[in-house]
Amino acid sequence: MTKHDASDKKQESELEHMAEEIFSSEKREDIWAIIIAMGILILSVAFPDQIYHFFRQALYLF
C-alpha cells in the first residue's frame, strides 16, 4: 500500500508543477496585455488625431 501512496504523491506533485506552469504562463500573458493596453492609452492621449485616423481609415473593417 505504501507504493500506491508514493505513486499518488508523485502524481499530485507533477500535477501541481503543471498547474504552476500554466498559471505563470497566463499571468505573463495578462501582464503583456496590460502593458500593450497602457501603451495604446498613452499613444492615444499623446496623438489623438493620428490614432483616430488609424482606426478610422486603416482598420475600417473592424
N, CA, C and O atoms as a DFTB+ gen file, in Angstrom:
248 C
 N C O
     1  1       0.829      -1.191       0.000
     2  2       0.000       0.000       0.000
     3  2       0.870       1.250       0.000
     4  3       0.453       2.285      -0.520
     5  1       2.043       1.180       0.559
     6  2       2.902       2.359       0.599
     7  2       3.360       2.753      -0.803
     8  3       3.560       3.935      -1.082
     9  1       3.524       1.776      -1.676
    10  2       3.908       2.119      -3.045
    11  2       2.797       2.899      -3.731
    12  3       3.061       3.821      -4.502
    13  1       1.580       2.533      -3.455
    14  2       0.440       3.229      -4.040
    15  2       0.400       4.674      -3.540
    16  3       0.155       5.590      -4.325
    17  1       0.636       4.884      -2.256
    18  2       0.645       6.228      -1.686
    19  2       1.773       7.066      -2.288
    20  3       1.569       8.243      -2.585
    21  1       2.940       6.490      -2.469
    22  2       4.066       7.212      -3.052
    23  2       3.758       7.597      -4.495
    24  3       4.112       8.688      -4.941
    25  1       3.105       6.707      -5.215
    26  2       2.737       6.992      -6.600
    27  2       1.733       8.142      -6.663
    28  3       1.828       9.018      -7.523
    29  1       0.769       8.127      -5.739
    30  2      -0.218       9.212      -5.692
    31  2       0.453      10.545      -5.396
    32  3       0.120      11.557      -6.015
    33  1       1.382      10.557      -4.470
    34  2       2.093      11.791      -4.113
    35  2       2.880      12.319      -5.314
    36  3       2.918      13.524      -5.562
    37  1       3.510      11.398      -6.058
    38  2       4.297      11.801      -7.218
    39  2       3.382      12.408      -8.277
    40  3       3.724      13.421      -8.887
    41  1       2.215      11.790      -8.498
    42  2       1.265      12.314      -9.468
    43  2       0.762      13.686      -9.051
    44  3       0.658      14.593      -9.877
    45  1       0.453      13.836      -7.775
    46  2      -0.012      15.124      -7.275
    47  2       1.069      16.186      -7.464
    48  3       0.776      17.316      -7.856
    49  1       2.305      15.821      -7.187
    50  2       3.409      16.753      -7.346
    51  2       3.551      17.184      -8.804
    52  3       3.763      18.363      -9.086
    53  1       3.435      16.232      -9.729
    54  2       3.527      16.550     -11.150
    55  2       2.367      17.438     -11.591
    56  3       2.553      18.363     -12.381
    57  1       1.174      17.153     -11.078
    58  2       0.015      17.974     -11.411
    59  2       0.168      19.390     -10.874
    60  3      -0.169      20.357     -11.557
    61  1       0.672      19.513      -9.659
    62  2       0.896      20.841      -9.092
    63  2       1.923      21.611      -9.916
    64  3       1.750      22.805     -10.165
    65  1       2.982      20.941     -10.337
    66  2       4.014      21.588     -11.147
    67  2       3.424      22.049     -12.483
    68  3       3.709      23.160     -12.930
    69  1       2.607      21.212     -13.122
    70  2       1.979      21.572     -14.380
    71  2       1.028      22.762     -14.189
    72  3       0.997      23.667     -15.023
    73  1       0.263      22.762     -13.108
    74  2      -0.667      23.854     -12.832
    75  2       0.084      25.160     -12.600
    76  3      -0.352      26.214     -13.063
    77  1       1.198      25.102     -11.893
    78  2       2.000      26.305     -11.665
    79  2       2.534      26.862     -12.981
    80  3       2.548      28.078     -13.173
    81  1       2.972      25.994     -13.886
    82  2       3.469      26.446     -15.182
    83  2       2.359      27.115     -15.988
    84  3       2.583      28.147     -16.621
    85  1       1.175      26.534     -15.967
    86  2       0.051      27.085     -16.724
    87  2      -0.331      28.439     -16.152
    88  3      -0.524      29.390     -16.909
    89  1      -0.444      28.548     -14.834
    90  2      -0.849      29.804     -14.231
    91  2       0.216      30.878     -14.416
    92  3      -0.125      32.046     -14.600
    93  1       1.492      30.516     -14.374
    94  2       2.526      31.519     -14.578
    95  2       2.506      31.999     -16.026
    96  3       2.780      33.170     -16.290
    97  1       2.186      31.111     -16.966
    98  2       2.078      31.500     -18.369
    99  2       0.900      32.452     -18.564
   100  3       1.019      33.455     -19.267
   101  1      -0.221      32.142     -17.948
   102  2      -1.384      33.022     -18.056
   103  2      -1.102      34.373     -17.411
   104  3      -1.521      35.408     -17.929
   105  1      -0.401      34.368     -16.294
   106  2      -0.057      35.615     -15.626
   107  2       0.843      36.460     -16.529
   108  3       0.677      37.676     -16.626
   109  1       1.794      35.800     -17.185
   110  2       2.695      36.507     -18.107
   111  2       1.908      37.116     -19.255
   112  3       2.171      38.254     -19.642
   113  1       0.945      36.382     -19.809
   114  2       0.109      36.905     -20.880
   115  2      -0.716      38.091     -20.408
   116  3      -0.871      39.070     -21.138
   117  1      -1.246      38.013     -19.198
   118  2      -2.027      39.118     -18.650
   119  2      -1.171      40.367     -18.486
   120  3      -1.624      41.475     -18.775
   121  1       0.052      40.194     -18.029
   122  2       0.946      41.337     -17.850
   123  2       1.252      41.980     -19.191
   124  3       1.249      43.206     -19.298
   125  1       1.517      41.176     -20.221
   126  2       1.784      41.735     -21.547
   127  2       0.554      42.450     -22.100
   128  3       0.688      43.487     -22.750
   129  1      -0.621      41.923     -21.859
   130  2      -1.852      42.570     -22.328
   131  2      -2.021      43.932     -21.649
   132  3      -2.421      44.902     -22.293
   133  1      -1.723      44.005     -20.367
   134  2      -1.817      45.280     -19.644
   135  2      -0.790      46.265     -20.186
   136  3      -1.103      47.441     -20.371
   137  1       0.431      45.804     -20.444
   138  2       1.479      46.682     -20.981
   139  2       1.068      47.228     -22.351
   140  3       1.233      48.419     -22.615
   141  1       0.540      46.376     -23.214
   142  2       0.114      46.821     -24.542
   143  2      -1.042      47.813     -24.437
   144  3      -1.056      48.827     -25.135
   145  1      -2.005      47.526     -23.573
   146  2      -3.143      48.429     -23.395
   147  2      -2.691      49.789     -22.865
   148  3      -3.179      50.828     -23.310
   149  1      -1.762      49.778     -21.920
   150  2      -1.254      51.049     -21.390
   151  2      -0.496      51.817     -22.471
   152  3      -0.597      53.042     -22.546
   153  1       0.257      51.113     -23.304
   154  2       0.966      51.766     -24.400
   155  2       0.005      52.433     -25.374
   156  3       0.237      53.562     -25.805
   157  1      -1.070      51.741     -25.720
   158  2      -2.072      52.308     -26.623
   159  2      -2.766      53.498     -25.968
   160  3      -3.045      54.496     -26.631
   161  1      -3.044      53.398     -24.681
   162  2      -3.663      54.515     -23.965
   163  2      -2.762      55.740     -23.994
   164  3      -3.227      56.849     -24.258
   165  1      -1.486      55.548     -23.726
   166  2      -0.546      56.669     -23.738
   167  2      -0.445      57.271     -25.134
   168  3      -0.441      58.492     -25.289
   169  1      -0.365      56.414     -26.151
   170  2      -0.314      56.926     -27.527
   171  2      -1.586      57.689     -27.900
   172  3      -1.521      58.713     -28.580
   173  1      -2.741      57.187     -27.454
   174  2      -3.992      57.865     -27.803
   175  2      -4.132      59.196     -27.082
   176  3      -4.798      60.096     -27.591
   177  1      -3.529      59.344     -25.922
   178  2      -3.536      60.631     -25.233
   179  2      -2.551      61.586     -25.899
   180  3      -2.841      62.774     -26.040
   181  1      -1.397      61.081     -26.307
   182  2      -0.362      61.915     -26.903
   183  2      -0.698      62.300     -28.347
   184  3      -0.425      63.425     -28.767
   185  1      -1.284      61.378     -29.102
   186  2      -1.562      61.611     -30.521
   187  2      -3.004      61.210     -30.860
   188  3      -3.218      60.228     -31.572
   189  1      -3.981      61.951     -30.364
   190  2      -5.374      61.519     -30.567
   191  2      -5.817      61.527     -32.033
   192  3      -6.532      60.623     -32.464
   193  1      -5.401      62.536     -32.799
   194  2      -5.832      62.605     -34.203
   195  2      -5.256      61.466     -35.033
   196  3      -5.950      60.890     -35.871
   197  1      -4.002      61.144     -34.803
   198  2      -3.375      60.057     -35.556
   199  2      -3.991      58.706     -35.202
   200  3      -4.195      57.864     -36.077
   201  1      -4.278      58.506     -33.946
   202  2      -4.906      57.245     -33.517
   203  2      -6.311      57.143     -34.106
   204  3      -6.715      56.080     -34.578
   205  1      -7.059      58.255     -34.077
   206  2      -8.400      58.258     -34.668
   207  2      -8.320      57.945     -36.156
   208  3      -9.091      57.134     -36.670
   209  1      -7.394      58.585     -36.838
   210  2      -7.230      58.341     -38.277
   211  2      -6.855      56.877     -38.536
   212  3      -7.383      56.254     -39.457
   213  1      -5.963      56.341     -37.740
   214  2      -5.554      54.945     -37.909
   215  2      -6.742      54.004     -37.775
   216  3      -6.943      53.133     -38.621
   217  1      -7.531      54.173     -36.715
   218  2      -8.664      53.282     -36.505
   219  2      -9.803      53.557     -37.487
   220  3     -10.573      52.654     -37.815
   221  1      -9.909      54.774     -37.946
   222  2     -10.986      55.131     -38.896
   223  2     -10.647      54.653     -40.310
   224  3     -11.505      54.099     -40.997
   225  1      -9.408      54.863     -40.748
   226  2      -9.044      54.572     -42.128
   227  2      -8.378      53.197     -42.301
   228  3      -8.761      52.426     -43.181
   229  1      -7.403      52.903     -41.476
   230  2      -6.633      51.668     -41.654
   231  2      -7.403      50.443     -41.179
   232  3      -7.261      49.364     -41.754
   233  1      -8.196      50.593     -40.163
   234  2      -8.933      49.450     -39.612
   235  2     -10.442      49.600     -39.853
   236  3     -11.245      49.320     -38.963
   237  1     -10.818      50.036     -41.042
   238  2     -12.232      50.273     -41.320
   239  2     -13.075      49.012     -41.292
   240  3     -14.295      49.085     -41.143
   241  1     -12.431      47.838     -41.437
   242  2     -13.190      46.593     -41.388
   243  2     -13.645      46.244     -39.974
   244  3     -14.622      45.519     -39.787
   245  1     -12.936      46.759     -38.998
   246  2     -13.264      46.430     -37.617
   247  2     -14.112      47.517     -37.045
   248  3     -14.507      47.444     -35.881
